[in-house]
C-alpha cells in the first residue's frame, strides 16, 4: 500500500502517543489522532490495520546525535572499533548502549562519522511496544531530526515538548517548561518556529506558517534516509504472501523437473554408450572381413564396397545385409548386438542381440521386413533386466 502509519512514542509507557496515516505520494494526511498510553496501542493497531508500514518517531532527547573524528578513511574494521573510541565519553557501560551509524563526511583531510547513541534497553522497549501491538516497524527515527533543514534552526511544539533542529546532525527535544530557559542558555541568535511562540519570547524569533506537527515531520522522511534500526534490529524484507502460499508447490515442481532431466540425461548417455558399442562391433566385423583396410568413415566405406561388388543387383550379399542392419540399429539404440555371423552358402546373416524389452526385437523385425528382407526371429528369453534373442536375416525376395 502507498500509505504509512507514523507513530510518535514517548520515553515512558504512560505518556501520550500521537499517530498519523500519511500518503507520501500526495503528501496528504489521511487520518490522525492521539492515544493516552502504550496500553492503547493494540486497539490502534486493530483500528488502522497491520498491512501498512509503520515509521516510529522517538524523542530526540533520548538519542544522542554526534559526529566522531576518524583517524583514517572509514572501513569495516575501523567502524567496528567505533564503540571503543566512544567509551570514555559515555557515563554508561558501552555494552549497554546502542550505536547506529549515519553518513560519513569529509572536511579537508578529516573524516567525520555521524553516530546516534541511545540505551539499548530503551530501543528494545520502543520496538517491543509496537511489535506486541501487531505493528510492523520499518523505520525508527529521532523526531526532531525530521524537521526542515533550513538555514535557521527550526522548532515545533509536540506533546508538551519543543523539538529543535539546529543543523543536519544536531537535534533534540526539550520539555515545554524548560523551553525559555534553554533558549536563553543556548544563546541561539534566531530560531524559526512552526508553532506559536510563548508570549515572552515571541519578539526574539521568527514564526513560519503553522503546521500539524506530525505532518511536518512526515514530510521530512523523504529528506533523510537515516534509520535507527540497523544490524540485528534491521527490519526483515517483506515476503510476497502469494509466493509463500505457492513456494512448496514450486519447489516440488522444480524438483520433478530436475529429476526428469537427470533421468533423460541418463537415458541419452546409456543410448550413446550402446550405440558406440554396436558401432565398435561393426567396426571389428568389417576389419575381420577386410583386414587390409583402415576405417575412416564406416558407412561410406561399406557403401563403396557395395558399389564395388555390384550391390545394385538383386542377389543378397554380406555387405548389403550388413549396411541395412547398421541403418536400422542406428534407429534402435536400445538394441545391442552380442554376436554376428554370415553364412555365405545360405546367404543369410545371423546375429544375437539383447534389448531392454521384447518391443525392440519386434520393431527391428518390422523395419527389416518393410525394407523387403526375410527375417526369422528365434526364441526370446528374459535374462535379468534385458531380453536376449537371435535373428536370421536374408536378402529380399
N, C-alpha and C positions, 0 to 999 in steps of 0.2 A: 504494500500500500504506500501511497505518497504522503501519508500523514505521520507526524511524530508526536509522541507524548513527552512533554518536558515537565519534570518534577523537581522542584527546589526543596531539598531536605534541610532540616535543622541540625544543630550539633547534638541535641538531646531528643529522645523519642517523644517527650511531651510537648515539644514545640510544634507550632502550626506549620502546615506544608502547603505551598502553592503549586498549582498544576495548570497546564495549558496544552490544548491539542492544536498543533501548528501544521499548516500546509506550506512546506518550504518552496514549492514551485511558484505559488501565487503570493507568498508572503502574507498569508491571512490567518487570523485566529478563528479556529472552528468552534472551540469551547474553552472555558477557563473557570477556575474556581479555587477553593481553599478548603482543606480539611483540618480538623483540630489537632490531630496527633498521628503518630505512626500506626496506632491500633486501627485506624480507619482506612489504611492502605488496601486491605483485601476487598472492602466494599468498593473502593475506587477502581480497582482492577476489574471487578465484576461489571462495573458500570461502563468502563471505557473499552473493555476487551483486551486480550493479550496478543493480538495479531500485529499491532503497531510497535515500532521500535521505540524504546524509552531512552531519553537523554536525561541523566540525573545531574542536577546542579547542587554543589555543596558549598557551604560557607567558605569564602576565601580566607577568613580569619583562621580556619583550621588547616590551611595548606600554605606552607612557606614557599614562596617563589624567589629564586635567586639565580645568579649567574656565577659559575665557577671557572676560574682561570685554569687552563690546562697547560701542562709543561710541554706538550707537543701536539701535533695533529692527532685528533681522536682516532682510536682504533678499538677493536673489541677488547683487548687486554687492558687498555687504559680506562675504558668505561667500566669494566668490571672492578677496577680498583677505586672507582669514584667514592663509594661509601666510606672507605678508609681515609680518603682525603678530607671528608666532611666530619669525621668522627670527633675531632677535637672541638669543633664549633657547636656541637649539639649537647644539650643538657641531659638528654635521654640516651640510653643504650642504643647504639646504632642498629643493633639487630631487631629492636622493637619499632624501628622507623621504616617507612616505605618510601622509595625514591623512584620517581618517574622522570624520564628524560624528554626535554623539548628539543628545540633546534640548536645547532651549533653555529656560532657567529665568529667571523674573523675580523678583527680590528688591527690594522697594521700587521705585525708579525705574531699577534697574540690570538689564540683560540679561546672562545668562551662557550661553555656548555650551559644551556638552560636546564634547571632542575626544579622539580616540585617535590616537597617533602611533607609527609603527614604521618601520623601514628598509624601503624599497620592495623591495630585492632579497630580504629575508627573507620578505616577504609572497608574492612570486612563487615563492620556494623552497618554502614550505609548499604552495601551490596546485600547483606542479609535481609534488611528491612524490605527491599524491593523484590528480591527473589522469592522470599517466603510469601509475599502477597501475590505472586504469579506474574510479575513483570519481567520482561526480557531486556536487560540493560545493555546497550551498545556503546554508550559513552558516559564518562563521569568527568565533569569539568568544574573547576572553581568558578563560582558565579561571576565575580567581578571581572574575570578575565575576558568575558564576552561583551563588556561594554565597548562602545565605539572607540577605535584608536584615533582620536582627534589630536590636533596639535596642542590642545589644552588638556590637563587632567579632567576627567569627567566622572560624574557620580549619579546615583539614583537611590531612592529610598524603597526598601522592600522588607516587610515584616519586622518593623521596628529596628531595622539596620540600614546603614548607609553603605552602599557598595561604591568603591573608589578604584578607578584605574588611572595610574599616573603615566605609564608608558606601555610598550609592548609586553614586557615581562615584569611588571610591578603592579600588583593589585591586592586589595584587602577589603575587609568589611568591618564596620565599626558600629557598636550599639548606638542607637539614636541619642541616648542620654549623654554619651561621651563625644558626640559629633562636634559640637562647638569647641570643646577643649582640644580635640585632635587637630582641628583646622588651625587653631592658634599655635599649637606646638609644632605642627608640620611646616608652618610658615609658607604655605603654597600661595604664590602671588595671585593666581586666578584659577578658578575651577568652574567648569561648565556643568550645570545640573539639569537633569531631565525630570526632576521633581521640584515642587515649590520649596524655596529656602526657608529655614526658620527666620522669624522676623528680625532677630538681632544680627544676622549675618548676611541678609539679602543684599544689602547695598555694596558688599565687597566682591561679589562674584556674578557670573553670567548665568542666564537661565535659557535653556532650549525649549522647544515645543514639548509639552508634556507627553509622555509615552507610558503605555501599560508596561510595568517593569519586566515581566516575563517575555512579552512580545519584543521588547528592545533587546533582551538577552538572546532570544531565539534568532534574531537577525544576525547576531554575531557568530552563530555556529558555522556559517559559511566562510567566516573571515579567519578562523583558526582551525587547524586540524589536530590540536593537542587533545590527548585523551589520557586521563589518569590510569585507565585500565591497560596495563602493559604486562608482558611476561606471562606468568601463570594466571593473572587476572584478566587477560585479554579475552574478549568475547569470542566464543566459538562461531565459526562461519555457519550461517543458517543453511540447512539442507532442504532440498525440494521434497515436500511431503509426498508428491506423486512418485518420485524416484524411490523413496523409502518403501512405498507400497509394492512397487514392481521390481525392486532390487533383487530379491530372491529368485523371482521368475527369470529375470535377465541373466543372473548368474548360472542358473540351471540350463537355460538355453545356450549360453556361451560354452558351458562345459560339454553339452551334447554336440555342438558344432565342432569343438576341439577333438572329441573322441571320434567323430565321423571322419574328420580329415586325417587323423592318425591312422584309423583303420584303412581308409582309402590309400594313404601313402604306403602302408604296409603291403596291401594287395598289389599295388603297382610295382613295388620293389620285388615282390615274390614273382610276379609275372615276368618282369625283366630278367630275373635270375633264371627262371625256367626257359625263357626264350634263348638266353645266352647258352644254356646247357644244350638245348636242342641244336642250336647253330653249331656248337662245338662238336656234337656228334656227327652232324652232316659234313663238317669240315674233315673230320677224321675218316669218314667213309669215302669222301672224294679223294683224299690223299692216298687212301688204300687202293683205290681204283686207278688213280693217275699219280703214281709216286714221283714222277719227274716234274710235276707241275708245282708252282708256288701260288698259293691263294692270295689274290689281291681283292677281288670282288666276286664272292661265291656265286651269286645269282647270275651275274653277267657271264662268268666263265662256264657255268652249266648251260646257259643258252647258246654260247658259242660252240660247246661240244655237241649240242643237239643239232645245230646247223651243219656242223662238220660231218656228222654221221647221217644227215638227211632225216632229221626228226619230223619234217613235214609230212613224211609218209605215214600210212595208217598202221604199219606193224608196230607193236609195242616194243619199247626199248627201255633199258635200265635208266638211262639219264632222263628220258621223258617222264617216266614214273616218279623218279626222284625229284624232278623240278616241280611237278604238280603237287606232290606230297608236301614239299617245302612251303609252297604258296598257301596251302590250307593250314599247315601248322602255325604259320605266322598269324593267322586269324584266330587260332585257338591256343593262346599261350599257356593255358592251364594244362594242356596235354603234353606229356613228356615222354620221349622215346627211350625205351630201355634196351632194345636190340633191333637190328636191321639186317636182312639177308635177301639177296636177289638170286632167284632160281632161273638161270638162262634157258634151260630146257623147257620149263613151263612158262617162261616169260612172265613171271609174277614176282611181286615184291612183298615179302613177309616181314612184319615188324611187330615187336611187343611194345606196349606203352602203358602208362599209368596216368590217371587223372583224378580230380577231386570228386567226380561223380560220374554216373552212367551217362548223363546227358552229353558230356563231351565226346564220347565214342559215337553216340547217335548223330551228333552234329557233323563229325568228321565223315562218317559213312554217308550221310545225306549229301554233303557237299561234293564228295568224290563221285557219287552216283549221278548227281546233277551235271557233273562235268563229262559224263559218258563212260565212266570206268566201272568195271565189275569189282565189287567189294564183298568179301566174306568175313564176317565178324565171328571170332571164336568166343568161347565161354568167358564171361567176365566174373571176376572174383573180388570180394572186398577184403583188402589187406590193411587193417588199421584205419587210418583216415583217408586212404586213397583206394581207387578201383583199378585193378590190373586186368589186362586182356591182350589178345592177339588179333591181328587184322591181316588179311590177304588181299592184295590189290593187283588187278590185272588190267591190261590195256582195254581201250574202248572197243566195243563190238560193232 
